[in-house]
Amino acid sequence: MAEHSHPTPKLYAVIVSCLFAGTILTVFAATWELHIFNPIVALVIATTKATLVILYFMHVRYSSRLTKLTVAAGFFWLLILISLSLTDYIPRILQLLR
């Protein structure tokens, strides 16, 4: 059986540092007045942190293709659900703004 590569403790330390930096960035981004871009910035930071957790702490980066396909299918399904929700939400917001 082939050897599987796993991240080193040094890489884990780097990832944890990035997650802490992302948390601090999230706190500062919440205090900045970016108007309509506040949720966008928050979602970008949260998505980046979630991607790091999934890739390294859940070992998806070092997993088989089937595991990667399953994770990608989960994200695709989430994208579908968010898109369907926004098709209802956005027209209501636009109607309130008129």
C-alpha positions, -999 to +999 in steps of 0.1 A: +000+000+000+013+035-009+024+059+018+001+088+024+016+122+030+004+142+059+010+178+070+039+185+094+034+201+128+051+232+113+024+234+086-003+230+113+012+259+132+011+281+101-025+272+094-035+279+130-017+313+128-036+321+096-069+311+113-061+334+142-051+362+118-084+356+100-103+359+133-086+392+142-093+404+107-129+395+111-131+416+143-115+446+126-136+442+095-167+443+117-157+477+130-149+493+096-177+511+079-178+495+044-215+500+039-227+474+014-194+456+013-194+446+050-212+413+044-190+406+013-158+411+033-171+389+061-181+361+038-147+362+020-129+359+053-152+332+066-149+312+033-111+315+034-110+302+070-134+274+063-114+263+033-082+261+054-100+240+080-115+217+054-082+213+034-058+208+063-076+198+095-101+175+078-072+162+056-091+167+023-060+180+006-043+146+012-074+125+005-085+105-024-102+119-055-136+105-043-133+125-010-124+157-029-154+150-053-177+146-023-165+179-007-169+197-041-204+183-045-213+196-010-201+230-019-220+229-052-252+219-033-246+248-009-242+272-039-275+259-053-293+265-020-279+300-016-288+309-052-324+297-047-327+317-015-313+348-031-338+346-060-365+352-034-346+376-012-331+401-037-364+411-054-379+418-020-349+440-010-351+459-044-388+465-039-382+480-004-355+503-019-379+518-045 
